[in-house]
Structures are given as structure tokens and as C-alpha cells.
Amino acid sequence: MAWSTAHVPDQSGRTALVTGASGGIGLETARVLAARGAHVVLACRSVERARAAAARIGGSTEAVPLDLASLDSVRDAAAEVRGRHDRLDLLINNAGVMFPPDARTEDGFETHFGVNHLGHFALTGLLLDLMTRVPGSRVVTVASLAHRAGFGGFGAERAWSATGRRSVAAYGRSKLANLMFARELQRRLAAAGAATLSLAAHPGLSATGLWHGDPPALLRPVAGAGLRLLAQPADRAALPALRAATDPRAAGGAYLGPRNRFESRGAPGPARSSRASGDAAAQARLWDLSEELTGVRYAFTPERAEDPPAAAVCPVTGARG
């Protein structure tokens, strides 16, 4: 039987934080978790939109302002969450930008990389100690099929334009960073003996607000007819992240996505990933760079293994994540 929201177990007594939860996939993720009994923190750039979304969702919810393009805002949001909660069961790093009008974040980073990766890296590091002793706690980072287009290095000195082919590469690079971060975080959590698991998911192709801007010419055919033919609605696109967050059988380090039409849509299961995303040495370099750029250093400092761990095996299918 295909995995659906009917498989989400009871979440009563759990606290979940979902970034970018005022619309699209994040809103659907928050809605399902709240319906299953979780207290859901909607962390969004517009707190007014977050409050409106919380009111529509119902259940036990709250809104926290979070602008991932500003490390000051990330620190303020983390402090606000810490002031209200002494534990966190789920952190779903969902928010993202695609082909934004601004080429740089408030802190001077290329916007895709700064928002999609560095903002979430900092937020996770600032909240992780609320999770590491909580049984069943999970960090879920939402990547993308586009991670396969993430060629090039992660050096801060690289300037990527906000238009044309380089925009596609910059977005892909940020999504590659999401996936590499999720896997390196799992390795470090396991080495530290933490109760928390780190997983990644991608939504396939979904006609969400990410496409409402001005995509480069290369992707305009996809943004039009392609979306109508292949895309799935936000409630379906949210399923991989929901499964990563709540399926008791999902293993740490796993990567989940839709299973049909080249992983563009369908029920969630193990997803394919690029060879680059599994490069353990590159994952460690990205981690060090991210700590340097954000100024956020994680509370645990496990020894690095001489040999990278084997890819996580999904106990549902036996496939490697």
C-alpha cells in the first residue's frame, strides 16, 4: 500500500518547527502534523502570513518570524523558540528560494546558497541541543531533484548571477548543499550517540510559489506546460518530508522522494541522488565552510571516521538512500 498521510502516526505531545510554513509544501506539512496532534511552530519571513496560516490550520500552532536571508534574524528566531520551548521533536528545514530578484543576502552571500543552505545550517545548529536527548527526534532537510545540477565549488568568493544558466546552477548547488548537510549531520549525530536522526527529502515537481517569479529562459517551458503535465499539488509534494519526519522505519541518512515519472510525482520512497552528494570528504569541507561563514559551531565535536559510513539502507525496500 502506497504511503500517505493516513500512515502518519499520532504526534500528540511532540513539538515540530517547519520553516516556510505559510504556504505551499510547508503549509501542508504543518497542517498534517497539527492534525495528528503535534504543536507546530510556523517559522516564516512574514509573521503575519504565518499567523494567518496557523489560524487556517487550527490545532496547536504558533508563529515565529524567520528570515533565512539574515543571520541576525536566524539567531533571533532561535532565541525566541528557545525562550518558549525546552525541547524540539521535529525540525523540518523546508523554506527556500528559487531565482530570487536579489542576488545577495543581507550578509553578502549568494542568495540561493545563503537562504537554502546557510540559513538552515545556522538554525539547526542553534536549536540542535533541544533535540539531541529527545527520543525519536528528527531533522528533515528538503532538497530537490535539482541537486544533480549543483556543479562547482562552495567557495564564498564565487559570484553567481541571478539570471540565466548560472541561476539554474546556483539553485542546484544550494540543493546539493542541503543533501550533503543532511548526510554529514547524520554522521556526526551518530558519532556523538545522539537520539536525533537526520534525513533528507525532495518533493518532486510541484507547482508551488517557487515558480511564481521569473525563471530563466532555460526553464520557462518547464514552468509552463511541463508543470501542468508533471507537477503534483502541494499536499502530495509534502509527503516525502512527512514520511522522513514520521515514519518509524525511515533510517537516519535516508533520502526520500516521489517514486513515479522520474521522481517528479507519486507516493514517497527511497530517492536517487548524485555521486557528488555522497562524497564524504566534500561533506566535511562544506560543514567547515558553513561554520566559518555563519559563525555557528555545533555543540558536538565527534571524531571523524577514517572511512565514510555506508549509505543508509531503507528497511522498507532495502534500497540505499
C-alpha positions as semicolon CSV with decimal commas, in nm:
position;residue;x (nm);y (nm);z (nm)
1;M;0,000;0,000;0,000
2;A;0,141;0,338;-0,103
3;W;0,247;0,563;0,185
4;S;0,007;0,853;0,251
5;T;-0,093;1,089;0,530
6;A;-0,302;0,804;0,670
7;H;0,028;0,644;0,774
8;V;0,143;0,943;0,983
9;P;0,138;0,820;1,343
10;D;-0,008;1,016;1,632
11;Q;0,210;1,318;1,707
12;S;0,049;1,418;2,039
13;G;0,298;1,565;2,285
14;R;0,552;1,645;2,013
15;T;0,673;1,988;1,904
16;A;0,761;2,047;1,540
17;L;0,914;2,351;1,372
18;V;0,856;2,394;0,998
19;T;1,031;2,672;0,808
20;G;0,845;2,838;0,523
21;A;0,513;2,710;0,654
22;S;0,291;3,000;0,544
23;G;0,217;2,842;0,205
24;G;0,286;2,558;-0,035
25;I;0,460;2,243;0,083
26;G;0,549;2,389;0,423
27;L;0,187;2,477;0,496
28;E;0,072;2,127;0,400
29;T;0,344;1,971;0,616
30;A;0,242;2,185;0,915
31;R;-0,126;2,113;0,856
32;V;-0,080;1,735;0,868
33;L;0,143;1,745;1,176
34;A;-0,104;1,968;1,361
35;A;-0,394;1,744;1,258
36;R;-0,206;1,448;1,408
37;G;-0,172;1,630;1,742
38;A;0,171;1,799;1,723
39;H;0,230;2,152;1,843
40;V;0,363;2,322;1,529
41;V;0,584;2,629;1,513
42;L;0,547;2,804;1,179
43;A;0,875;2,988;1,118
44;C;0,831;3,229;0,827
45;R;0,968;3,551;0,683
46;S;0,626;3,716;0,717
47;V;0,492;3,659;1,066
48;E;0,155;3,798;0,956
49;R;0,125;3,530;0,687
50;A;0,244;3,269;0,937
51;R;-0,027;3,371;1,183
52;A;-0,291;3,359;0,911
53;A;-0,171;3,013;0,811
54;A;-0,175;2,899;1,174
55;A;-0,534;3,017;1,205
56;R;-0,632;2,819;0,894
57;I;-0,453;2,508;1,017
58;G;-0,607;2,513;1,363
59;G;-0,489;2,283;1,636
60;S;-0,191;2,382;1,849
61;T;0,021;2,625;1,649
62;E;0,231;2,937;1,685
63;A;0,420;3,173;1,455
64;V;0,782;3,287;1,476
65;P;0,941;3,543;1,241
66;L;1,235;3,394;1,048
67;D;1,417;3,548;0,754
68;L;1,675;3,297;0,637
69;A;1,845;3,567;0,432
70;S;1,958;3,731;0,757
71;L;2,175;3,551;1,012
72;D;2,063;3,805;1,273
73;S;1,703;3,701;1,208
74;V;1,801;3,333;1,232
75;R;1,960;3,396;1,572
76;D;1,657;3,595;1,690
77;A;1,420;3,321;1,578
78;A;1,624;3,052;1,752
79;A;1,632;3,260;2,072
80;E;1,254;3,305;2,056
81;V;1,198;2,931;2,011
82;R;1,438;2,853;2,295
83;G;1,257;3,101;2,518
84;R;0,927;2,923;2,460
85;H;1,033;2,556;2,443
86;D;1,277;2,333;2,625
87;R;1,259;2,051;2,369
88;L;1,202;2,006;1,998
89;D;1,098;1,680;1,837
90;L;1,098;1,773;1,469
91;L;1,283;2,039;1,273
92;I;1,179;2,049;0,908
93;N;1,408;2,271;0,701
94;N;1,161;2,336;0,420
95;A;1,181;2,703;0,321
96;G;1,368;2,802;0,010
97;V;1,406;3,046;-0,276
98;M;1,443;2,981;-0,648
99;F;1,564;3,250;-0,889
100;P;1,511;3,540;-0,643
101;P;1,536;3,904;-0,759
102;D;1,808;3,982;-0,505
103;A;2,149;3,839;-0,588
104;R;2,285;3,865;-0,233
105;T;2,158;3,810;0,119
106;E;2,184;4,065;0,397
107;D;2,514;3,902;0,496
108;G;2,655;3,913;0,142
109;F;2,608;3,550;0,037
110;E;2,471;3,438;-0,299
111;T;2,100;3,421;-0,221
112;H;2,025;3,058;-0,309
113;F;2,319;2,934;-0,106
114;G;2,262;3,181;0,178
115;V;1,890;3,113;0,223
116;N;1,850;2,750;0,122
117;H;2,162;2,617;0,293
118;L;2,343;2,859;0,524
119;G;2,028;2,989;0,694
120;H;1,910;2,636;0,768
121;F;2,259;2,526;0,873
122;A;2,267;2,808;1,129
123;L;1,913;2,750;1,252
124;T;1,973;2,377;1,301
125;G;2,295;2,439;1,491
126;L;2,128;2,692;1,721
127;L;1,841;2,457;1,805
128;L;2,002;2,114;1,796
129;D;2,067;2,085;2,170
130;L;1,688;2,098;2,221
131;M;1,669;1,775;2,022
132;T;1,968;1,550;2,082
133;R;1,831;1,392;2,401
134;V;1,472;1,364;2,273
135;P;1,390;1,007;2,165
136;G;1,258;0,993;1,810
137;S;1,363;1,348;1,726
138;R;1,450;1,422;1,365
139;V;1,593;1,692;1,144
140;V;1,449;1,676;0,792
141;T;1,610;1,890;0,522
142;V;1,421;1,940;0,198
143;A;1,647;1,908;-0,106
144;S;1,545;1,887;-0,474
145;L;1,582;1,692;-0,794
146;A;1,786;1,996;-0,900
147;H;2,070;1,893;-0,667
148;R;2,207;1,699;-0,966
149;A;2,271;2,035;-1,138
150;G;2,476;2,158;-0,842
151;F;2,819;2,153;-1,004
152;G;3,103;2,380;-0,895
153;G;3,264;2,453;-0,561
154;F;3,115;2,601;-0,250
155;G;3,367;2,883;-0,208
156;A;3,222;3,209;-0,074
157;E;3,421;3,400;-0,333
158;R;3,214;3,267;-0,622
159;A;2,970;3,522;-0,764
160;W;2,665;3,366;-0,928
161;S;2,428;3,588;-1,125
162;A;2,054;3,579;-1,057
163;T;1,962;3,521;-1,422
164;G;2,038;3,276;-1,698
165;R;2,214;2,942;-1,683
166;R;2,416;3,025;-1,376
167;S;2,094;3,073;-1,179
168;V;2,000;2,712;-1,251
169;A;2,343;2,601;-1,132
170;A;2,325;2,821;-0,822
171;Y;1,988;2,680;-0,721
172;G;2,113;2,326;-0,785
173;R;2,424;2,394;-0,583
174;S;2,218;2,509;-0,286
175;K;2,007;2,194;-0,305
176;L;2,318;1,980;-0,331
177;A;2,439;2,154;-0,017
178;N;2,109;2,067;0,156
179;L;2,156;1,699;0,081
180;M;2,523;1,695;0,175
181;F;2,444;1,876;0,501
182;A;2,174;1,625;0,592
183;R;2,412;1,334;0,541
184;E;2,704;1,492;0,726
185;L;2,472;1,587;1,012
186;Q;2,356;1,225;1,040
187;R;2,715;1,102;1,053
188;R;2,802;1,345;1,330
189;L;2,486;1,274;1,528
190;A;2,554;0,901;1,512
191;A;2,917;0,951;1,615
192;A;2,805;1,161;1,911
193;G;2,550;0,899;2,021
194;A;2,263;1,149;1,987
195;A;1,900;1,039;1,987
196;T;1,830;1,259;1,685
197;L;1,827;1,138;1,325
198;S;1,893;1,348;1,014
199;L;1,713;1,269;0,690
200;A;1,653;1,443;0,358
201;A;1,359;1,451;0,120
202;H;1,264;1,609;-0,208
203;P;0,911;1,698;-0,326
204;G;0,947;1,602;-0,690
205;L;0,797;1,858;-0,923
206;S;0,534;2,076;-0,763
207;A;0,356;2,388;-0,885
208;T;0,423;2,592;-0,571
209;G;0,504;2,958;-0,519
210;L;0,870;2,897;-0,603
211;W;0,771;2,912;-0,971
212;H;0,582;3,243;-0,947
213;G;0,888;3,456;-1,014
214;D;1,078;3,497;-1,339
215;P;1,253;3,168;-1,419
216;P;1,545;3,180;-1,662
217;A;1,471;3,112;-2,029
218;L;1,613;2,760;-1,995
219;L;1,331;2,662;-1,757
220;R;1,035;2,856;-1,894
221;P;0,900;2,556;-2,089
222;V;0,910;2,353;-1,764
223;A;0,740;2,634;-1,574
224;G;0,453;2,630;-1,824
225;A;0,338;2,314;-1,997
226;G;0,580;2,095;-1,802
227;L;0,429;2,188;-1,470
228;R;0,079;2,121;-1,596
229;L;0,176;1,776;-1,720
230;L;0,413;1,654;-1,448
231;A;0,367;1,856;-1,131
232;Q;0,172;1,739;-0,831
233;P;-0,016;1,959;-0,582
234;A;0,148;2,078;-0,263
235;D;-0,033;1,828;-0,041
236;R;0,118;1,541;-0,242
237;A;0,457;1,708;-0,269
238;A;0,471;1,730;0,111
239;L;0,455;1,352;0,154
240;P;0,829;1,275;0,126
241;A;0,917;1,521;0,405
242;L;0,628;1,396;0,616
243;R;0,743;1,037;0,574
244;A;1,102;1,132;0,659
245;A;0,976;1,308;0,970
246;T;0,729;1,050;1,098
247;D;0,778;0,701;0,951
248;P;0,926;0,490;1,234
249;R;1,100;0,272;0,974
250;A;1,284;0,555;0,798
251;A;1,655;0,532;0,871
252;G;1,892;0,813;0,955
253;G;2,074;0,936;0,645
254;A;1,791;0,828;0,414
255;Y;1,679;1,039;0,118
256;L;1,312;1,014;0,020
257;G;1,118;1,139;-0,280
258;P;0,829;1,058;-0,515
259;R;0,863;0,727;-0,695
260;N;0,688;0,787;-1,029
261;R;0,765;0,972;-1,355
262;F;1,137;1,018;-1,298
263;E;1,067;1,103;-0,932
264;S;0,853;1,402;-1,032
265;R;0,538;1,275;-0,857
266;G;0,384;0,982;-0,674
267;A;0,398;0,819;-0,332
268;P;0,724;0,867;-0,136
269;G;1,002;0,613;-0,116
270;P;1,382;0,594;-0,146
271;A;1,517;0,855;-0,391
272;R;1,822;0,854;-0,613
273;S;2,099;1,105;-0,559
274;S;2,407;1,222;-0,742
275;R;2,752;1,080;-0,679
276;A;2,867;1,423;-0,561
277;S;2,610;1,425;-0,280
278;G;2,770;1,114;-0,128
279;D;3,127;1,248;-0,122
280;A;3,214;1,227;0,250
281;A;3,523;1,447;0,220
282;A;3,324;1,717;0,038
283;Q;3,050;1,695;0,301
284;A;3,306;1,763;0,573
285;R;3,455;2,056;0,379
286;L;3,110;2,206;0,328
287;W;3,043;2,171;0,701
288;D;3,363;2,352;0,792
289;L;3,291;2,628;0,540
290;S;2,936;2,665;0,670
291;E;3,057;2,704;1,029
292;E;3,307;2,963;0,914
293;L;3,054;3,164;0,712
294;T;2,771;3,156;0,966
295;G;2,974;3,170;1,287
296;V;2,757;2,885;1,422
297;R;2,952;2,592;1,562
298;Y;2,761;2,283;1,661
299;A;2,766;2,162;2,020
300;F;2,906;1,818;1,939
301;T;3,255;1,752;1,804
302;P;3,271;1,381;1,715
303;E;3,583;1,222;1,579
304;R;3,579;1,193;1,203
305;A;3,583;0,835;1,086
306;E;3,869;0,729;0,862
307;D;3,626;0,558;0,630
308;P;3,291;0,712;0,532
309;P;2,986;0,517;0,652
310;A;2,788;0,306;0,412
311;A;2,477;0,467;0,268
312;A;2,169;0,422;0,484
313;V;1,955;0,125;0,384
314;C;1,581;0,177;0,388
315;P;1,431;-0,113;0,585
316;V;1,111;-0,080;0,383
317;T;1,266;-0,162;0,045
318;G;1,629;-0,249;0,110
319;A;1,734;0,037;-0,121
320;R;2,024;0,261;-0,033
321;G;1,944;0,621;0,049
